[in-house]
Amino acid sequence: MDPGEQAAVLVVDDDEAGRTVLRLACETGGIAVVEAATGAAAIDLAATGCYAAILLDVGLPDISGIEVCRAVRAGDVVTPILMVSAHTAPGQVDRCLAAGADGHIAKPYNVGRLLARLRAYLGEGRESHVLPGIAPARVASPPAERLPGR
């Protein structure tokens, strides 16, 4: 990675406070963040950018995070996906992994543990996923016509 280039993580959560917590945790750890508030925005961003990892909430307002994960994987995106969810029902982790996620972390999560997992994705020996010139904390929303039911 060239100096001045920062690995970016795509943070997907419909809860602004949740995104803020994840963004601040990542930025404190030296990781740039691109934010998405909906599943549709996440699918678009995942298809058009290279990220070190994707932190993906399961409960999104338009498309479930599990469906987003499936769609991203169907687009041949190999970026590591870590599902972040308050849902801890039996089988939830299995459904996430079956959809193509690389891991699952339950809310409330330990920020240190979350950053350690991200650092593992950013570690040496992995293909570099860099977004030169992307400002941290960019938020994307899809056009209204892309949302299901409209």
C-alpha positions in Angstrom: 0.0 0.0 0.0 1.4 3.4 -0.9 1.9 6.0 1.8 -1.2 8.3 1.8 -3.5 5.5 0.7 -5.8 4.2 3.3 -7.7 0.9 3.4 -11.4 1.6 3.5 -14.1 -0.4 5.2 -17.7 -0.2 4.0 -20.0 0.2 7.0 -23.6 -0.7 6.3 -26.2 0.1 9.0 -29.5 1.9 8.9 -29.0 3.3 12.4 -27.0 6.5 12.2 -25.8 6.1 15.7 -24.6 2.6 14.9 -22.7 3.8 11.8 -21.2 6.6 13.9 -19.9 4.2 16.5 -18.4 1.9 13.8 -16.9 4.9 11.9 -15.3 6.3 15.0 -13.9 2.9 16.1 -12.5 2.3 12.6 -11.1 5.8 12.3 -9.5 5.6 15.7 -7.8 2.4 14.4 -6.6 4.3 11.3 -9.2 2.8 9.0 -11.1 5.0 6.5 -14.8 4.4 6.3 -17.4 4.6 3.6 -21.0 4.5 5.0 -24.3 3.1 3.6 -27.7 3.3 5.2 -29.5 0.8 3.0 -29.0 -2.5 1.5 -29.4 -1.1 -2.1 -26.7 1.4 -1.4 -24.5 -1.3 0.0 -24.9 -3.5 -3.1 -24.1 -0.5 -5.4 -21.0 0.5 -3.4 -19.7 -3.1 -3.0 -19.9 -3.5 -6.8 -18.1 -0.3 -7.6 -15.4 -0.1 -5.0 -12.7 -2.2 -3.5 -12.8 -2.4 0.3 -10.7 -4.0 2.9 -13.8 -5.4 4.5 -17.6 -4.8 4.7 -19.3 -4.5 8.1 -22.9 -5.4 7.3 -25.9 -5.1 9.6 -28.4 -7.9 9.3 -31.5 -5.7 10.0 -31.8 -3.1 7.2 -35.0 -1.3 6.2 -35.1 -2.2 2.5 -33.3 -5.6 2.1 -32.1 -7.9 4.8 -28.3 -7.9 5.3 -28.3 -11.6 4.5 -29.9 -10.8 1.1 -27.3 -8.0 0.6 -24.6 -10.5 1.4 -26.0 -13.0 -1.2 -26.2 -10.2 -3.8 -22.7 -9.0 -3.2 -21.3 -12.5 -3.5 -23.4 -13.2 -6.6 -21.5 -10.2 -8.1 -18.2 -12.0 -7.6 -17.1 -9.6 -4.9 -14.5 -11.4 -2.7 -14.2 -8.7 0.0 -14.4 -10.1 3.5 -17.9 -9.5 4.9 -18.4 -9.4 8.7 -22.1 -9.4 9.7 -22.9 -7.2 12.6 -26.2 -7.9 14.3 -28.3 -7.8 17.4 -30.0 -10.9 16.1 -28.7 -13.9 18.0 -31.5 -16.4 17.4 -30.4 -20.0 16.9 -29.2 -20.5 13.3 -28.6 -16.7 12.7 -24.8 -17.2 12.3 -25.3 -20.2 10.1 -27.6 -18.2 7.8 -25.0 -15.4 7.6 -22.3 -17.8 6.7 -24.4 -19.7 4.2 -25.1 -16.3 2.5 -21.4 -15.8 2.0 -20.3 -13.9 5.1 -16.9 -14.5 6.5 -17.9 -14.0 10.1 -20.5 -12.6 12.5 -20.2 -10.4 15.5 -23.1 -9.8 17.9 -24.3 -6.4 19.1 -23.4 -5.0 21.6 -19.8 -5.8 20.5 -16.5 -5.2 22.0 -14.8 -2.4 19.9 -11.4 -3.9 20.5 -12.5 -7.3 19.3 -14.1 -5.7 16.2 -11.0 -3.8 15.4 -8.9 -6.9 15.8 -11.1 -8.8 13.4 -10.7 -5.9 10.9 -7.0 -5.8 11.3 -6.9 -9.5 10.5 -8.7 -8.7 7.2 -6.2 -5.9 6.6 -3.2 -8.1 7.5 -0.3 -8.9 5.3 -0.7 -11.6 2.8 -4.1 -10.5 1.7 -4.8 -8.8 -1.6 -4.8 -5.0 -1.1 -8.2 -3.4 -1.3 -7.5 0.4 -1.4 -9.6 3.4 -2.3 -7.2 6.2 -3.0 -8.7 9.6 -2.5 -11.9 8.5 -0.9 -12.7 10.7 2.0 -13.6 9.0 5.3 -17.3 8.8 6.3 -18.9 9.2 2.9 -22.6 8.3 3.2 -24.5 6.9 0.2 -28.2 6.4 -0.3 -29.8 4.8 -3.4 -32.1 6.6 -5.7 -35.8 6.2 -4.6 -36.7 4.2 -7.6 -34.3 1.4 -6.6 -36.0 0.7 -3.3 -38.3 -2.4 -3.3 -42.0 -1.6 -3.2 -41.8 1.8 -4.9 
